[in-house]
């Protein structure tokens, strides 16, 4: 696909794990050429699970689709000079989560190219290290996740702050490029995983609530705070998540389950109005008891058919394997068939945003270091003899 917003832009990425690679891949799917720099032998995520049969990291290839890969000795002065040149002699944009590399810092690069755009991803705002799981532990989410009667923390498997941080970083790059185009100024952007989590918790009221009301969020299991939502199990053992955000949603659920008289009697006995979302939330347990009978009396297919013509928000719980085999993936234009060396052929997602009706497709991830010689020759004008010398000195992988 041509004509993507970032066509012609080159970004150098020195990264590992989730947030920084996701930033680079997102920029790449928007049209930028992303050159990922790894140490010789690969960074700490090069062989992260899950693995394909030959040992190729499915995780690594998933987050590095469409990039170019160069492996350079980042501890040697000559290797550091090569990376610096790739940045300052290119488009002057670098994204990194590598910590403690003074030679890769903003000030050093800006001394060679004043309009450099430097994005540094951190664990915490003070520069100390943190990962998604440790950030989450210090914010509060694990203590409101899980069954209401559970006493200890429950970690969430989704690396939410890594994902949000990567997308914020991509937004930062795009914004800095626009400013540079307007006034010629570079940018020093720092973005901390913990700050992303704190900002999100604050924006959603989770940190404001204890400050203002003196209360804090309770553990609700699969219910939804402030709204009516609950999981139900069908007669044949399928589980559904049901959500009613509006009065119409709730009325439709009452109608399809045939509980109108019971719900009206309950409202009269309690002196409440279930048109109010607060009352639906407060008395969620007794309402769920009424609705659960209908779900338990019907099969999954019957439930799906009955709710299809209503406004009720509903989805059947599925495993990753079931989702991968469903039309959500197999018939979704977001996905296209990709032949990834070392992994095989599979349906891979492109960019979730569609431009002019088309999702920019994912491209295979490179083999680690496969583009080293080509990148150095094309970008820095190194000769074959230069590249051989660097390989002989182990400054780059051969």
N, C-alpha and C positions, 0 to 999 in steps of 0.2 A: 504494500500500500504506500503510495506517495502522498506528499502534501500534508504530512503530519506536522503539528505545531512546532516541534523542536528539531525538524530536519536541518542538518548542517551543523548542529551543536555537538561538541565533544566534551564528555565528562570523564574525569579520572576518578576511580573509586579504589580506595585502600581500606578493605573492610573484612568483616566476618560476621557470622550468625545471622540475625533477621533484619533489624531496622535499616542499617546502611545498605545491605544488598537489595532490600526491597525498594529503597529510595532509588538506587541506580537502575533497577529493572523497570520501575515505573517511568523514569525519565527515558529509558530506552524504548519502551512501548509507545511513548509519545513522540518518538522519532530521533532522539539523540543517539549518538554513538557512544557507548559506555565501555571504557577500557578498565577492566578490573585488574588490579595489581595484587599479586600474592607473593609471599616469600617462597623461595625455592623449596619444593616439597609440599607446598600448600599451607594455608592458615589452619587454625584449629577446627574449622568447620568443614574441611575438605572431604572428610570421610564420616560425617555425622549421619546417624541413622534417620530414616530407614535406608537400607542398602538394596541394590539390585543383586541378581545372582552372581555377577562378576565382581561385586564389591563397590560398584559405582554408587555414589551417594545420591539417592533420589531427592533428598532434602537440598543438597547443594545445586543440583541441576535445576530444581524447581525455582530457586531464587535467583538464578543467574542466566535465565533464558535470554538469548539475543545479544549477549555481551561478547566482547573480545577479552581474551585472557593472556596476561603476561606474567611470568614468574621471574622475580629479580631478588637478589640478595639484599634485603633491606638493612642489614647490619654493616655492610661495607660502604665506604665513602663513595666509591664509584657507582654502586647500585643506587644509593640515595641521590646522587647527582642525576642519574638517568631518570628517576621518578620526578624529581624537581623540574627537569627539562620538559618532560612530557606534559607537565601541568602548565608551566609558564610560557612554553613555546606553542602550546595548543590554544584552547579557548580560555585557559586560566580558571578552570572550575575543578574543584576537588571535593569529594565527599569521603569522610573517614570516621571510623569509630576507634581507630588505633590510638591507644593512650601512651603518653610519655615520649612521643617521637618529636623532639624539638625541631629537627630538620624538616618535618612536615607541617610545622605550625604556621599559623597565619602570618606572623611577623616576618619570619624567614622568607616565605614565598612572596609576601608583599614588597619586601626589599628588592626583589628581582622583577616583580610585576605589580605595580601599585593597584591595578584594578582587578586583582585576583578575587575570585569568589570562593571562600573557604567555609565548608560546613563541617563542624566537629560535633559528633554525637557522643554524649557522655552518659554515664550511669546516673550520677547525681549532679546537681548544679555546682557543688563545690569541687567537682572533678574526681571524686572517689568513685569506685566501681560499684555497679549494681546490675542485676539482670531482672527480667520481668517478674520472676517468682519472688525475689527478695523485695522488689519495689511493691508488689501487691501485698506482701505480708505486712508492710509498714503503713499501708493506706487504710485498710479495713475491709476490703472486699472478701477475703477468705472467711471472715467471721460472720458474714451475712449470706454466705453461699451454702447450700445443702439443706437437709431436712431440718424442720423447725426444732426438733428435739435433740439435735446433734450438739455436743458440747464443744468440740474442738474445731480448729480451722479446716477448711476444705479448699485446696488450690484449684483454680480453673485451668483447664488444659489449653485454652486459647491464649497465645501471647499477645494480649490486647495492646499493651503499651508499646511493644516492639512494632506492631503493625501501625498504630497511630503515629509513633515517632518517625517511622520510615516515610509515611505519607506527608507529615508535617515538613520533614526534611526536603522532600521533592517540591513541595509548595514553596519552601524557602529558596531553593535554587531558581525556580521559575520567576519568583518575585525579584530576586537579586539580579537576574539577567535582564529583566525589564527595566529596573532602575539603572543598571549600567548602560543599557542602550539609550536611556534618556539623558543621563548626566555624566556618564563615564566613571562613576564611582564603583569601586569593588565592594565587597561585603565580608564581614567576619560574623558568621552565624554559629552560635552554640545552642545545642538542643539536648536537654537531659531527659532520659527515660522517666525519672521520678517526677520531673516537672510536668511532663505530659500527663502522667497519672493523677497528680495533684490537681492540675487544671481541670481535667475531666471530672473528677470527683466533686470539685468545687462547682463547676458549671451545672452539674446535675443535682446540686443541692445536698449532696451527702456530707459535705464538710460544713455547709452553712447551717443545716438543721441543728446540730448540737450547739453551735454558737448562738443561735437565735432563740430556739425553743427549749433548749436543755434536754432534748430527746435525741435518740439516734436510731438508725434503721434497724429493724428486727429481722431475724432470720425467718424466711417465709416458705422454705421448700420450693415448690414449683408454682406458688401463687405469685401474683404481680402486685407490687406495692401501689396502693392508691387506686387500683382498678380491679375489675373482676377477670381473673384468668386462672385456669386450673387444668391439670392433666386428668384424663379419664381413660379407663380401659374397657375395651369392647368385649363382647361375649366370647370371641375367639382369641382374645389375648393381645390384640393390637392396642397401642397406647397413642392417644391424641392430645395435643395441646390446643386448648380452646381459649380464645381471648375475646372479650367484649369491651371495646373502648368507648362506645357511645350507647345512648339509650336505645337506638334502633337495633344495634347488635344484640343487646340484652333481650329485647322483646322478641327478636327472631329465635334466640336460643330457647326462651321460655315456650314459644309456640311450637317449635319442632320437637321439643321433649314432652309436650303435653302437660306441663306443670303450671299452667296459668292459674288455676284455682288455688293450688297449694301455695304458690308464690304470693298471690293476693292475700290469702289468709295469713300468711307469715308476716307480710307487711303490716296488716291491720293489727295483729297481735303485738308486734314490736313497736308500732307507731312510727314506722319509717316509710320512706318513699324510694323504691328501687330505681326510679328514674335518675336518682342522684348517685353518682359514681362512688362517693364516699360511703354511702349506706351499702352499696353492693360490696365494697371492699370490707367494711366492718363485719358484715354478716356472711362473709364468703364461705365459711365452713358449713353452715346450715344450708346455704344455697347449693353448694357442691353435693351435699348429701341427697338433695332432691334430684339434681341432674344426673348423678351417678347411676341411679336406677335405670334410666333410659339407656344410657351407654352400655350398661352391663347386659341389657336385654337384646342388643342388636349386634350384628357382625360388623366388622370393619367396612366391608363393602356397602352395607346398608347405611351406616353412619355417613360414609363419604357421599353417597347418593342423596341422603336426606339433607345434608348441610350444603350441598353444592348450589342450591338455588336460594340460599339465604345470604345475609350480609355477615354472618358469624365468621370471625377469623379463626381458621382451624388448619392444623397440619399434623399429619401422622409422623410419629417419631421414627427415624430411620438410622441405620448404621452408615458409616462412610461407604462401605461396600455397596449397600443398597442405593445410596444416593448416586454413586458413580455409575451404576447400571440403569438409573432412571432417566426419563426424558429431561430432567433438570440439567443433566450433563449431555446425554446423547443427542438431544434435539435442541440444544441451546446454542445460538450463534456466538455466544461468548467463547465456546470451545471449538478448537479445530484440531485435526489429527496432526500429531507431531512425532517424528522419528528421532528419538534422542539416543545417540550412541552410548552404549553401556547400559541403557535402561530398556530400550525397545520402543515400540509404537504405542501411543496412547493419546487420549483426548486431553489437551492442555488448555488452560484458560489464557485468554489474551487480556487486554486492558478492560476492566469492568465498564469504563465509560465508552459509549459509542460516539464516534465522530461521523457526522453526516450519515447516521444509520449503520455504521460499521464499527465493530470492535477490532482495533488493531491486534493482529494475531501474535501469539507467542512464537518465538523462534528457538531452535535447539540451543542449549547451553554449550559453551566450548569445552573441550577437554582442558584440564588444568595446564596452562602455559602454552597452548597450541599456537597462539598468535604473537609470542614474544619477538621472534625475529622480524616478522612482518611489521609489527607496530614500531619497532626501533628503526627499521629501514624507512618506512613511510613517514613517520612523524619526526624523526630526528636526522634522517638522511645518512644513517650509518651504513657503511659498506659491508659486504659479505665478510671481508677480512676483519673488520671491526667486531662483527658479531661473533665470528669464530674466536677471536681473542677473548671476548667477554665470557664465552662459554668455557674456554680452556681455563680461565681464572675462576670459574664457578660463580661469577657475578650474575649470570643468567643461567637458566636450565637449558641444556641443549635439546 
